[in-house]
Amino acid sequence: MFLVDSHVNLHGEQFTDDLEQVVARAHAAGVETMLNICCKVSEFDMVLSAAEKFDNTYASVGTHPHEARENPDIKASKIIELSKHPKVVGIGETGLDFHYNYSGENDQYANFLAHIEAARQTQLPLIIHSRNADSQMADMLESEMKKGEFPALLHCYTGGTELARRAADLGLYFSLSGILTFKNAHDLRAIAKNLPEDRLLIETDCPYLAPTPYRGRRNEPAWVVRVAEDLAALKGWSIPDTAKRTTDAFFELFSKAKRPVL
């Protein structure tokens, strides 16, 4: 079985002592490809370095909305320049988060727009974080797509039905995390059941959001298998079919990444 973890954070201090073992466990579980996510442009070198250590591990470049205050004036040209590295296959993580408001709204909007423009010019997928911003996110995506289309993914989807519908109509992809396995995630499972079947990815977002039965522990890529299992049960698919569908969707969206020959 060949799985892809479409959203990992392997460059953080949580993996400093045993990164090689973590990746080895992922490979043993059938997780052959991973995408290491940049949450701060200032940490891009660290993100890239972690990706360069392993075959079939890629990187993104971008700034999370929590960190938008760090570089609200960033230009698309800066992001585009960094994205030229052969290991960089996506733009982000970027977006809007009005739950914690670690960065002000104006800084988040300005930062997000720069990332959108970078994705539009490069046609690298935009990796979007959206929390407590469903209507604002849907409005921005619809408005910006009219100016010029770009591929995009709503990662770790936990939004509502309306954002899912409007994003699906724009052709966006969706990624599901360990939250899908949580006992009380009834609303998410109801929404996930109706997401476009050819545009579904899976992820851990490790070291965060460990799936059941590992909740409370450091998450790691090997456990994306649990997300695949619950997605399979939800959709009525077999595990191998789920692995193939989500892997195919990853390489369709992240076309700069090379599918490994196994």
ZALUMVO-532895 format. One record per atom (N, C-alpha, C, O, CB): x negated, y, z negated. Coordinates in steps of 0.05 Angstrom, whole numbers, padded with zeros to 5 digits, always signed. Glycine has a CB too. Layout:
XYZ/...
END
This chain:
-00017-00024+00000/+00000+00000+00000/-00018+00025+00000/-00037+00027-00016/+00019+00000-00025/-00011+00044+00017/-00027+00068+00021/-00010+00092+00012/+00011+00098+00024/-00036+00072+00050/-00018+00106-00009/-00004+00128-00020/-00021+00154-00018/-00046+00152-00018/+00004+00123-00049/-00008+00176-00018/-00021+00202-00019/-00011+00217-00043/+00013+00219-00048/-00016+00219+00007/-00029+00228-00059/-00022+00247-00080/-00026+00275-00069/-00048+00284-00065/-00038+00243-00107/-00004+00288-00063/-00005+00313-00048/-00011+00338-00065/-00012+00360-00054/+00021+00318-00033/-00016+00334-00091/-00021+00358-00108/-00035+00349-00133/-00022+00338-00152/+00006+00372-00115/-00061+00353-00134/-00077+00346-00158/-00094+00370-00165/-00099+00388-00149/-00096+00321-00152/-00104+00370-00190/-00121+00391-00200/-00145+00377-00213/-00148+00376-00238/-00107+00410-00221/-00163+00367-00196/-00185+00350-00206/-00209+00366-00215/-00228+00355-00227/-00194+00331-00185/-00209+00392-00210/-00233+00409-00216/-00232+00420-00244/-00251+00434-00253/-00235+00431-00196/-00210+00415-00259/-00208+00427-00286/-00224+00413-00307/-00235+00391-00302/-00179+00427-00294/-00226+00425-00330/-00242+00414-00351/-00231+00387-00362/-00246+00372-00374/-00244+00434-00374/-00205+00382-00357/-00194+00357-00366/-00206+00332-00353/-00205+00310-00364/-00164+00357-00361/-00219+00336-00330/-00231+00314-00316/-00262+00315-00315/-00275+00301-00300/-00221+00313-00288/-00273+00333-00331/-00302+00337-00330/-00318+00312-00337/-00338+00306-00324/-00310+00359-00350/-00308+00296-00356/-00324+00274-00366/-00320+00248-00350/-00337+00230-00352/-00317+00269-00394/-00298+00245-00335/-00293+00219-00323/-00280+00221-00295/-00264+00204-00288/-00275+00203-00341/-00287+00241-00280/-00275+00245-00254/-00278+00221-00236/-00259+00213-00222/-00286+00270-00241/-00302+00210-00235/-00307+00187-00217/-00289+00164-00224/-00279+00150-00207/-00337+00179-00218/-00286+00159-00250/-00269+00137-00259/-00239+00142-00252/-00225+00124-00245/-00272+00132-00289/-00231+00167-00255/-00203+00174-00248/-00198+00169-00219/-00177+00158-00212/-00198+00204-00255/-00216+00177-00202/-00213+00173-00173/-00214+00143-00166/-00199+00134-00149/-00235+00188-00157/-00232+00128-00180/-00233+00099-00175/-00207+00086-00183/-00198+00068-00169/-00256+00087-00192/-00194+00094-00205/-00168+00083-00212/-00147+00090-00192/-00129+00074-00186/-00160+00093-00240/-00148+00114-00181/-00129+00122-00160/-00132+00103-00136/-00112+00093-00125/-00133+00151-00152/-00157+00099-00127/-00161+00082-00104/-00152+00053-00109/-00140+00040-00092/-00191+00082-00096/-00157+00044-00134/-00148+00017-00141/-00118+00014-00140/-00107-00007-00135/-00159+00009-00169/-00104+00036-00145/-00074+00037-00145/-00063+00041-00117/-00039+00041-00113/-00064+00058-00163/-00081+00045-00097/-00072+00049-00070/-00069+00078-00062/-00060+00084-00040/-00045+00036-00066/-00079+00096-00079/-00078+00125-00073/-00104+00132-00058/-00125+00136-00071/-00074+00142-00099/-00102+00133-00032/-00126+00136-00016/-00133+00165-00008/-00156+00171-00002/-00123+00120+00010/-00113+00182-00009/-00116+00210-00002/-00105+00228-00023/-00084+00223-00034/-00103+00216+00026/-00119+00250-00029/-00110+00270-00049/-00116+00298-00039/-00134+00303-00024/-00124+00265-00076/-00099+00316-00048/-00102+00344-00041/-00107+00360-00067/-00089+00362-00083/-00078+00356-00025/-00131+00371-00070/-00139+00386-00094/-00131+00415-00090/-00138+00428-00070/-00170+00383-00099/-00116+00425-00109/-00102+00451-00105/-00117+00474-00119/-00126+00472-00142/-00074+00449-00116/-00120+00496-00104/-00132+00520-00114/-00110+00538-00126/-00091+00545-00112/-00147+00535-00092/-00113+00546-00151/-00094+00563-00165/-00105+00591-00169/-00091+00610-00177/-00086+00552-00191/-00131+00595-00164/-00144+00621-00166/-00166+00622-00144/-00183+00605-00143/-00156+00627-00194/-00165+00643-00127/-00186+00645-00107/-00213+00647-00120/-00233+00637-00108/-00181+00670-00090/-00215+00658-00144/-00241+00660-00157/-00251+00632-00165/-00275+00630-00171/-00238+00677-00182/-00234+00612-00165/-00243+00584-00171/-00245+00567-00147/-00249+00542-00149/-00223+00572-00191/-00244+00579-00123/-00244+00563-00098/-00268+00546-00096/-00266+00523-00087/-00242+00582-00075/-00292+00556-00103/-00316+00539-00101/-00314+00514-00118/-00324+00493-00109/-00341+00556-00109/-00302+00516-00141/-00299+00493-00158/-00280+00473-00146/-00284+00449-00146/-00289+00501-00186/-00258+00483-00135/-00238+00466-00122/-00250+00451-00099/-00247+00427-00096/-00214+00483-00112/-00265+00466-00082/-00278+00454-00059/-00299+00434-00067/-00301+00413-00054/-00290+00476-00041/-00314+00440-00087/-00335+00422-00096/-00324+00395-00105/-00335+00374-00098/-00351+00434-00119/-00302+00395-00119/-00289+00370-00128/-00280+00354-00104/-00282+00330-00103/-00266+00376-00147/-00268+00368-00084/-00259+00354-00060/-00282+00342-00044/-00279+00321-00032/-00242+00373-00043/-00304+00356-00043/-00327+00347-00027/-00340+00322-00039/-00356+00309-00025/-00347+00369-00024/-00335+00316-00064/-00347+00293-00076/-00336+00266-00066/-00349+00245-00069/-00344+00294-00106/-00312+00267-00054/-00299+00242-00048/-00288+00243-00019/-00279+00263-00009/-00276+00237-00067/-00289+00220-00006/-00277+00217+00020/-00247+00219+00017/-00235+00211-00003/-00285+00190+00033/-00234+00230+00038/-00205+00231+00039/-00192+00247+00016/-00169+00244+00009/-00193+00203+00038/-00208+00266+00006/-00198+00285-00014/-00202+00313-00002/-00224+00320+00006/-00212+00282-00041/-00180+00328-00002/-00180+00354+00011/-00175+00376-00009/-00170+00371-00032/-00159+00355+00034/-00176+00401+00001/-00172+00424-00016/-00153+00444-00003/-00149+00444+00021/-00199+00437-00022/-00143+00462-00020/-00128+00485-00011/-00142+00510-00020/-00161+00509-00035/-00098+00484-00021/-00132+00533-00011/-00143+00559-00020/-00120+00578-00025/-00103+00581-00008/-00163+00571+00000/-00120+00589-00050/-00098+00608-00056/-00097+00615-00085/-00114+00607-00101/-00072+00596-00048/-00077+00631-00092/-00073+00640-00120/-00045+00636-00129/-00026+00645-00116/-00080+00670-00121/-00042+00621-00150/-00017+00615-00163/-00003+00641-00172/-00017+00660-00179/-00021+00596-00188/+00024+00642-00172/+00037+00666-00181/+00030+00675-00209/+00031+00698-00216/+00067+00663-00178/+00024+00655-00227/+00015+00663-00254/-00010+00681-00253/-00013+00698-00270/+00009+00637-00270/-00027+00676-00232/-00052+00690-00231/-00052+00713-00211/-00073+00724-00205/-00074+00670-00223/-00029+00720-00201/-00027+00741-00180/-00039+00767-00189/-00049+00783-00173/+00002+00745-00172/-00038+00773-00215/-00049+00797-00225/-00079+00799-00221/-00091+00821-00221/-00043+00800-00255/-00092+00776-00216/-00121+00775-00212/-00128+00788-00185/-00149+00802-00183/-00131+00747-00212/-00111+00785-00165/-00118+00796-00139/-00093+00803-00123/-00088+00792-00102/-00135+00776-00122/-00077+00822-00133/-00052+00830-00119/-00057+00843-00092/-00040+00844-00075/-00036+00848-00136/-00082+00853-00089/-00088+00867-00064/-00103+00849-00044/-00115+00859-00025/-00105+00891-00070/-00103+00823-00049/-00118+00805-00031/-00106+00807-00003/-00082+00810+00001/-00116+00776-00042/-00123+00805+00016/-00115+00806+00044/-00114+00778+00056/-00129+00760+00049/-00135+00824+00060/-00096+00775+00075/-00094+00749+00089/-00121+00742+00102/-00127+00718+00103/-00072+00750+00111/-00135+00761+00111/-00161+00756+00124/-00181+00742+00106/-00196+00725+00115/-00174+00782+00134/-00180+00748+00080/-00197+00735+00060/-00190+00705+00058/-00207+00688+00057/-00196+00749+00033/-00164+00700+00055/-00155+00673+00052/-00161+00657+00078/-00169+00634+00076/-00124+00672+00047/-00157+00669+00101/-00162+00656+00126/-00191+00649+00129/-00198+00627+00138/-00154+00674+00150/-00209+00666+00121/-00237+00661+00123/-00245+00636+00106/-00260+00619+00115/-00254+00685+00114/-00234+00635+00082/-00240+00612+00065/-00228+00586+00075/-00238+00565+00070/-00231+00618+00036/-00206+00589+00089/-00192+00565+00099/-00206+00552+00122/-00197+00530+00131/-00164+00573+00107/-00226+00564+00133/-00240+00552+00156/-00257+00528+00149/-00265+00513+00167/-00258+00573+00169/-00262+00524+00124/-00278+00500+00116/-00263+00475+00125/-00239+00474+00122/-00283+00500+00085/-00277+00455+00135/-00263+00431+00145/-00247+00416+00124/-00229+00401+00131/-00283+00412+00157/-00254+00419+00099/-00239+00405+00078/-00214+00419+00070/-00197+00408+00056/-00257+00401+00054/-00211+00445+00078/-00187+00460+00069/-00164+00456+00089/-00167+00462+00113/-00194+00491+00068/-00142+00445+00079/-00120+00437+00096/-00094+00451+00090/-00074+00447+00103/-00115+00407+00094/-00094+00469+00069/-00070+00483+00062/-00075+00510+00049/-00097+00515+00040/-00053+00466+00043/-00055+00527+00049/-00056+00554+00037/-00039+00554+00011/-00015+00548+00012/-00046+00575+00057/-00051+00561-00011/-00037+00562-00036/-00052+00546-00058/-00073+00536-00053/-00009+00551-00032/-00041+00544-00080/-00013+00546-00088/-00006+00576-00092/-00021+00591-00104/-00008+00530-00113/+00017+00583-00081/+00026+00611-00083/+00056+00610-00088/+00069+00589-00089/+00020+00626-00057/+00068+00634-00090/+00097+00634-00094/+00107+00654-00114/+00095+00676-00117/+00107+00607-00102/+00129+00647-00128/+00142+00665-00147/+00149+00649-00172/+00159+00627-00170/+00167+00678-00135/+00143+00660-00195/+00150+00648-00221/+00161+00669-00239/+00145+00685-00251/+00126+00633-00233/+00187+00670-00243/+00199+00690-00260/+00209+00677-00287/+00226+00687-00300/+00223+00703-00246/+00197+00654-00293/+00202+00641-00319/+00183+00652-00340/+00191+00661-00361/+00199+00610-00316/+00157+00650-00334/+00137+00659-00353/+00129+00689-00349/+00122+00703-00368/+00112+00642-00352/+00130+00698-00324/+00123+00725-00317/+00095+00733-00327/+00090+00754-00337/+00143+00745-00329/+00076+00714-00323/+00048+00720-00330/+00037+00742-00313/+00019+00757-00321/+00031+00694-00328/+00047+00744-00289/+00041+00767-00271/+00067+00782-00265/+00088+00770-00263/+00026+00757-00245/+00064+00808-00261/+00088+00824-00254/+00100+00817-00227/+00086+00806-00210/+00081+00853-00255/+00125+00824-00224/+00139+00817-00199/+00125+00829-00175/+00121+00816-00155/+00168+00827-00200/+00118+00855-00177/+00105+00868-00154/+00079+00854-00145/+00074+00850-00122/+00100+00897-00160/+00063+00846-00165/+00038+00832-00159/+00044+00805-00147/+00030+00796-00128/+00022+00828-00185/+00065+00791-00156/+00072+00765-00145/+00081+00768-00116/+00073+00752-00099/+00093+00752-00162/+00098+00787-00111/+00108+00791-00083/+00085+00798-00064/+00083+00787-00043/+00129+00813-00083/+00068+00816-00072/+00045+00824-00055/+00027+00801-00049/+00018+00797-00027/+00030+00847-00068/+00021+00786-00070/+00003+00762-00067/+00016+00742-00049/+00002+00731-00031/-00004+00750-00094/+00041+00736-00053/+00055+00716-00037/+00056+00724-00008/+00052+00707+00010/+00084+00713-00048/+00061+00749-00002/+00062+00758+00026/+00036+00755+00040/+00035+00748+00064/+00071+00787+00027/+00013+00759+00026/-00013+00755+00038/-00017+00726+00045/-00028+00720+00066/-00035+00765+00019/-00008+00708+00028/-00011+00679+00033/+00007+00671+00056/-00001+00654+00073/-00004+00663+00008/+00031+00682+00057/+00049+00676+00080/+00036+00683+00106/+00037+00668+00125/+00076+00690+00076/+00024+00707+00107/+00011+00716+00132/-00012+00698+00139/-00016+00692+00162/+00002+00745+00129/-00027+00689+00119/-00049+00671+00124/-00039+00645+00136/-00051+00634+00155/-00065+00666+00099/-00017+00635+00125/-00006+00610+00136/+00005+00614+00164/+00003+00596+00181/+00017+00600+00117/+00017+00637+00168/+00028+00643+00195/+00006+00644+00216/+00009+00633+00238/+00043+00670+00195/-00017+00656+00209/-00038+00659+00228/-00054+00633+00232/-00063+00627+00255/-00058+00681+00220/-00057+00617+00211/-00073+00593+00213/-00056+00569+00220/-00066+00549+00231/-00088+00587+00188/-00030+00570+00215/-00012+00548+00217/-00019+00525+00198/-00012+00502+00202/-00011+00537+00245/-00034+00532+00177/-00039+00513+00155/-00015+00515+00136/-00004+00536+00132/-00066+00519+00140/-00006+00492+00125/+00018+00493+00108/+00015+00510+00084/-00005+00510+00070/+00025+00464+00100/+00036+00525+00078/+00038+00541+00054/+00049+00524+00031/+00070+00512+00034/+00057+00566+00059/+00034+00522+00009/+00041+00506-00014/+00054+00524-00034/+00040+00541-00046/+00016+00490-00026/+00080+00521-00038/+00096+00541-00053/+00104+00530-00080/+00114+00508-00083/+00121+00548-00037/+00100+00548-00100/+00110+00544-00127/+00134+00563-00131/+00131+00587-00125/+00088+00550-00149/+00156+00553-00140/+00179+00570-00144/+00193+00562-00170/+00201+00538-00173/+00199+00568-00120/+00195+00580-00189/+00209+00575-00214/+00225+00599-00223/+00215+00621-00224/+00189+00567-00236/+00251+00594-00229/+00269+00615-00236/+00269+00638-00215/+00271+00661-00222/+00262+00627-00264/+00267+00630-00190/+00266+00649-00168/+00280+00639-00143/+00272+00645-00121/+00237+00657-00162/+00301+00622-00147/+00313+00609-00124/+00323+00628-00103/+00316+00625-00079/+00336+00592-00134/+00339+00648-00111/+00350+00666-00091/+00329+00683-00078/+00329+00688-00054/+00372+00683-00103/+00311+00693-00094/+00289+00710-00084/+00271+00694-00065/+00263+00705-00044/+00272+00722-00107/+00266+00669-00072/+00249+00653-00054/+00263+00647-00028/+00251+00649-00007/+00242+00626-00069/+00288+00639-00029/+00303+00633-00004/+00305+00658+00014/+00301+00656+00038/+00331+00623-00011/+00310+00681+00002/+00312+00706+00017/+00286+00712+00031/+00285+00719+00054/+00321+00729-00001/+00264+00709+00016/+00237+00716+00027/+00230+00696+00050/+00220+00705+00070/+00216+00715+00006/+00235+00671+00045/+00228+00651+00066/+00244+00657+00092/+00233+00655+00114/+00234+00623+00056/+00270+00662+00089/+00286+00668+00112/+00277+00693+00127/+00275+00693+00151/+00316+00670+00105/+00271+00713+00111/+00262+00739+00123/+00235+00735+00137/+00231+00745+00159/+00260+00760+00102/+00216+00722+00124/+00189+00719+00135/+00188+00700+00158/+00173+00704+00177/+00170+00709+00113/+00205+00680+00159/+00205+00661+00182/+00215+00676+00207/+00206+00669+00229/+00224+00638+00176/+00232+00696+00204/+00241+00711+00227/+00218+00727+00240/+00219+00734+00263/+00264+00730+00219/+00198+00734+00224/+00175+00749+00234/+00154+00731+00248/+00136+00741+00261/+00162+00764+00211/+00157+00706+00244/+00138+00687+00256/+00137+00662+00238/+00131+00664+00214/+00110+00699+00259/+00142+00639+00250/+00145+00615+00234/+00118+00605+00223/+00097+00611+00234/+00157+00593+00250/+00119+00590+00201/+00096+00578+00189/+00105+00552+00175/+00127+00551+00165/+00082+00598+00168/+00088+00532+00174/+00095+00507+00160/+00093+00512+00130/+00077+00528+00120/+00076+00484+00168/+00111+00499+00114/+00111+00504+00086/+00122+00481+00070/+00138+00465+00081/+00128+00529+00080/+00114+00479+00045/+00122+00458+00027/+00130+00470+00000/+00115+00486-00011/+00098+00438+00023/+00153+00463-00010/+00161+00469-00037/+00151+00447-00055/+00162+00425-00055/+00192+00473-00040/+00129+00452-00070/+00117+00431-00086/+00131+00428-00112/+00143+00447-00123/+00087+00436-00090/+00130+00404-00123/+00141+00398-00150/+00170+00409-00151/+00176+00424-00169/+00124+00409-00173/+00187+00401-00133/+00212+00414-00130/+00229+00410-00155/+00234+00387-00163/+00227+00404-00105/+00238+00432-00167/+00257+00431-00189/+00279+00453-00186/+00293+00459-00204/+00242+00436-00216/+00280+00464-00162/+00300+00485-00157/+00328+00474-00154/+00332+00450-00157/+00292+00500-00131/+00346+00491-00147/+00374+00484-00145/+00382+00474-00118/+00366+00473-00100/+00391+00506-00153/+00408+00468-00115/+00419+00457-00090/+00417+00478-00068/+00411+00471-00045/+00448+00449-00094/+00422+00503-00074/+00423+00524-00053/+00396+00529-00042/+00393+00532-00017/+00435+00550-00065/+00375+00531-00059/+00348+00535-00048/+00340+00511-00031/+00328+00514-00010/+00328+00539-00071/+00347+00487-00040/+00341+00463-00025/+00354+00464+00003/+00341+00457+00023/+00349+00438-00040/+00379+00472+00004/+00393+00473+00029/+00381+00494+00048/+00376+00488+00071/+00423+00479+00025/+00376+00518+00037/+00366+00539+00054/+00337+00533+00064/+00330+00539+00086/+00367+00566+00040/+00321+00521+00046/+00294+00514+00054/+00294+00492+00074/+00278+00492+00093/+00278+00506+00029/+00311+00472+00070/+00313+00450+00089/+00321+00460+00117/+00311+00451+00137/+00333+00429+00079/+00339+00479+00117/+00348+00491+00143/+00325+00505+00157/+00325+00507+00182/+00371+00510+00139/+00305+00514+00142/+00282+00528+00154/+00260+00508+00162/+00240+00516+00174/+00271+00548+00135/+00264+00482+00156/+00245+00462+00164/+00224+00456+00143/+00204+00443+00148/+00232+00470+00188/+00228+00466+00118/+00208+00462+00097/+00207+00433+00088/+00227+00418+00091/+00213+00480+00073/+00184+00425+00078/+00180+00399+00065/+00183+00403+00035/+00182+00425+00025/+00152+00387+00072/+00187+00380+00022/+00191+00380-00007/+00174+00359-00020/+00170+00337-00009/+00221+00375-00014/+00162+00365-00043/+00147+00346-00058/+00159+00341-00085/+00168+00360-00099/+00117+00355-00061/+00160+00316-00093/+00171+00308-00119/+00149+00298-00137/+00130+00284-00129/+00193+00286-00115/+00151+00305-00163/+00130+00299-00182/+00141+00279-00203/+00163+00268-00200/+00120+00325-00196/+00125+00275-00224/+00134+00258-00246/+00159+00267-00260/+00171+00251-00274/+00112+00256-00266/+00167+00291-00256/+00192+00301-00268/+00215+00283-00259/+00235+00279-00273/+00198+00330-00260/+00213+00272-00234/+00234+00254-00224/+00239+00231-00242/+00261+00220-00243/+00226+00244-00196/+00219+00222-00257/+00221+00199-00275/+00232+00206-00303/+00237+00188-00319/+00194+00185-00277/+00234+00231-00309/+00242+00239-00336/+00272+00231-00341/+00288+00233-00323/+00239+00270-00340/+00277+00223-00365/+00304+00212-00371/+00326+00232-00366/+00347+00224-00356/+00304+00204-00401/+00321+00257-00372/+00343+00277-00369/+00343+00292-00343/+00357+00312-00341/+00341+00296-00392/+00327+00283-00323/+00325+00298-00298/+00348+00291-00279/+00343+00285-00255/+00298+00292-00284/+00373+00291-00289/+00395+00282-00273/+00400+00301-00250/+00405+00291-00227/+00420+00280-00291/+00399+00327-00254/+00404+00346-00233/+00383+00343-00210/+00390+00344-00187/+00404+00374-00244/+00358+00340-00218/+00337+00337-00198/+00342+00312-00181/+00339+00312-00157/+00310+00336-00211/+00349+00290-00194/+00353+00265-00179/+00377+00268-00160/+00376+00257-00138/+00359+00241-00198/+00398+00282-00168/+00421+00287-00151/+00413+00303-00126/+00422+00297-00104/+00443+00301-00166/+00396+00323-00130/+00387+00340-00108/+00367+00324-00090/+00369+00324-00066/+00373+00365-00118/+00349+00310-00103/+00329+00295-00088/+00341+00274-00070/+00331+00267-00048/+00309+00281-00107/+00363+00263-00078/+00377+00242-00063/+00385+00252-00035/+00387+00237-00016/+00401+00232-00077/+00389+00279-00033/+00398+00290-00008/+00377+00307+00007/+00384+00320+00027/+00422+00307-00013/+00352+00306-00002/+00331+00321+00012/+00324+00307+00038/+00328+00282+00040/+00306+00324-00006/+00314+00321+00058/+00308+00309+00084/+00289+00285+00081/+00267+00288+00071/+00296+00330+00103/+00297+00262+00091/+00282+00238+00086/+00255+00237+00100/+00237+00223+00092/+00298+00214+00094/+00253+00253+00122/+00227+00253+00137/+00209+00276+00128/+00188+00281+00140/+00233+00254+00166/+00217+00290+00107/+00201+00313+00097/+00197+00312+00067/+00198+00332+00053/+00215+00339+00105/+00193+00287+00057/+00189+00283+00028/+00161+00274+00023/+00151+00255+00035/+00209+00263+00018/+00148+00287+00004/+00121+00280-00006/+00123+00274-00035/+00143+00280-00048/+00100+00302+00000/+00102+00261-00046/+00101+00256-00075/+00075+00267-00086/+00055+00270-00071/+00103+00225-00081/+00075+00272-00112/+00051+00285-00124/+00051+00279-00154/+00071+00270-00165/+00051+00315-00119/+00028+00283-00166/+00027+00282-00196/+00025+00310-00208/+00035+00314-00230/+00003+00266-00205/+00013+00329-00194/+00006+00355-00206/-00012+00351-00231/-00011+00366-00250/+00032+00371-00214/-00028+00329-00230/-00045+00323-00252/-00065+00345-00257/-00074+00358-00238/-00060+00296-00248/-00072+00350-00282/-00067+00334-00306/-00041+00338-00320/-00037+00330-00343/-00089+00338-00326/-00023+00353-00307/+00003+00360-00319/+00025+00340-00311/+00021+00324-00293/+00011+00389-00312/+00047+00341-00325/+00072+00327-00317/+00069+00297-00314/+00079+00286-00295/+00082+00339-00292/+00056+00284-00333/+00053+00255-00331/+00081+00242-00330/+00099+00249-00346/+00037+00244-00356/+00084+00223-00313/+00111+00210-00310/+00116+00190-00333/+00098+00182-00347/+00112+00195-00283/+00141+00183-00336/+00148+00162-00355/+00135+00136-00344/+00137+00131-00320/+00180+00159-00357/+00122+00120-00361/+00121+00120-00390/+00096+00133-00402/+00089+00127-00424/+00123+00092-00400/+00084+00151-00387/+00058+00162-00396/+00061+00191-00407/+00041+00204-00411/+00039+00163-00373/+00085+00200-00411/+00090+00227-00420/+00074+00234-00445/+00072+00217-00463/+00120+00233-00424/+00063+00258-00445/+00047+00266-00468/+00017+00261-00464/+00001+00269-00480/+00057+00253-00492/+00011+00246-00443/-00017+00239-00438/-00027+00256-00414/-00011+00267-00399/-00021+00209-00433/-00053+00257-00411/-00065+00270-00387/-00056+00255-00362/-00060+00231-00361/-00096+00272-00389/-00044+00268-00344/-00035+00255-00319/-00059+00251-00301/-00080+00264-00303/-00014+00273-00304/-00057+00231-00283/-00078+00226-00264/-00066+00214-00238/-00044+00204-00239/-00099+00207-00276/-00081+00216-00216/-00070+00209-00190/-00059+00180-00188/-00040+00175-00173/-00090+00212-00169/-00071+00161-00202/-00061+00134-00200/-00031+00131-00207/-00018+00113-00198/-00077+00116-00219/-00022+00150-00224/+00006+00148-00233/+00026+00159-00213/+00050+00160-00219/+00008+00162-00259/+00017+00168-00190/+00036+00176-00170/+00053+00152-00161/+00074+00155-00149/+00022+00189-00145/+00042+00128-00166/+00057+00104-00160/+00084+00104-00174/+00104+00095-00163/+00041+00079-00169/+00085+00115-00199/+00110+00116-00213/+00131+00135-00199/+00155+00129-00199/+00106+00126-00242/+00121+00156-00188/+00139+00174-00173/+00150+00159-00148/+00174+00161-00142/+00124+00200-00164/+00133+00144-00135/+00141+00129-00112/+00162+00108-00120/+00182+00104-00105/+00117+00115-00098/+00158+00096-00142/+00177+00075-00151/+00205+00087-00156/+00225+00076-00148/+00167+00061-00176/+00206+00110-00170/+00232+00122-00176/+00245+00134-00151/+00269+00134-00148/+00229+00143-00197/+00229+00144-00133/+00240+00154-00108/+00251+00131-00091/+00272+00134-00079/+00218+00169-00091/+00237+00109-00091/+00247+00085-00077/+00274+00076-00088/+00293+00070-00073/+00227+00062-00079/+00276+00075-00115/+00301+00067-00127/+00324+00087-00121/+00347+00079-00117/+00298+00064-00157/+00317+00112-00121/+00337+00133-00116/+00348+00131-00087/+00372+00134-00082/+00325+00161-00121/+00329+00127-00068/+00337+00126-00040/+00346+00099-00030/+00357+00097-00008/+00314+00136-00024/+00341+00078-00046/+00347+00051-00036/+00327+00041-00017/+00333+00024+00000/+00374+00051-00024/+00302+00051-00019/+00280+00042-00001/+00263+00021-00016/+00264+00020-00040/+00263+00066+00008/+00248+00006-00001/+00228-00011-00013/+00204+00006-00021/+00201+00028-00011/+00220-00034+00006/+00187-00004-00038/+00163+00010-00046/+00145+00014-00021/+00135+00037-00017/+00148-00004-00068/+00139-00006-00005/+00123-00002+00019/+00135+00019+00038/+00120+00035+00050/+00118-00028+00033/+00161+00018+00041/+00174+00038+00059/+00171+00066+00048/+00166+00085+00063/+00204+00031+00063/+00174+00069+00022/+00170+00095+00009/+00142+00105+00013/+00138+00128+00019/+00177+00093-00021/+00122+00087+00009/+00094+00095+00013/+00090+00104+00042/+00076+00124+00046/+00076+00071+00006/+00101+00090+00061/+00097+00097+00089/+00111+00123+00095/+00099+00141+00109/+00108+00075+00107/+00135+00127+00086/+00150+00152+00092/+00136+00176+00081/+00132+00196+00094/+00178+00150+00081/+00127+00175+00055/+00115+00198+00043/+00087+00203+00053/+00078+00226+00055/+00114+00194+00012/+00073+00182+00060/+00046+00185+00072/+00049+00197+00100/+00034+00215+00107/+00032+00158+00074/+00067+00187+00116/+00071+00198+00143/+00079+00228+00141/+00069+00244+00157/+00093+00182+00158/+00096+00235+00122/+00104+00263+00119/+00080+00280+00112/+00078+00303+00122/+00126+00265+00098/+00063+00270+00094/+00039+00286+00087/+00022+00292+00111/+00015+00315+00116/+00022+00271+00066/+00016+00272+00128/-00002+00276+00150/+00011+00291+00173/-00002+00304+00190/-00013+00250+00160/+00038+00290+00174/+00052+00306+00194/+00050+00336+00186/+00046+00353+00203/+00082+00297+00195/+00053+00341+00161/+00052+00369+00151/+00023+00379+00150/+00017+00400+00162/+00065+00372+00124/+00006+00364+00137/-00022+00372+00133/-00039+00360+00156/-00055+00342+00152/-00033+00364+00106/-00034+00370+00180/-00045+00357+00204/-00075+00360+00206/-00088+00346+00222/-00032+00369+00228/-00087+00379+00191/-00116+00382+00192/-00130+00359+00176/-00153+00353+00182/-00124+00409+00179/-00116+00346+00158/-00126+00324+00143/-00128+00299+00161/-00110+00295+00178/-00109+00318+00118/-00148+00283+00158/-00152+00259+00174/-00141+00235+00160/-00148+00229+00137/-00182+00255+00181/-00123+00220+00173/-00113+00196+00161/-00135+00175+00160/-00147+00169+00181/-00088+00185+00178/-00140+00164+00136/-00162+00144+00134/-00156+00119+00149/-00133+00110+00151/-00168+00138+00106/-00177+00107+00160/-00174+00081+00173/-00180+00059+00152/-00203+00057+00143/-00193+00078+00198/-00160+00044+00145/-00163+00024+00123/-00165-00004+00135/-00168-00023+00120/-00138+00026+00104/
END
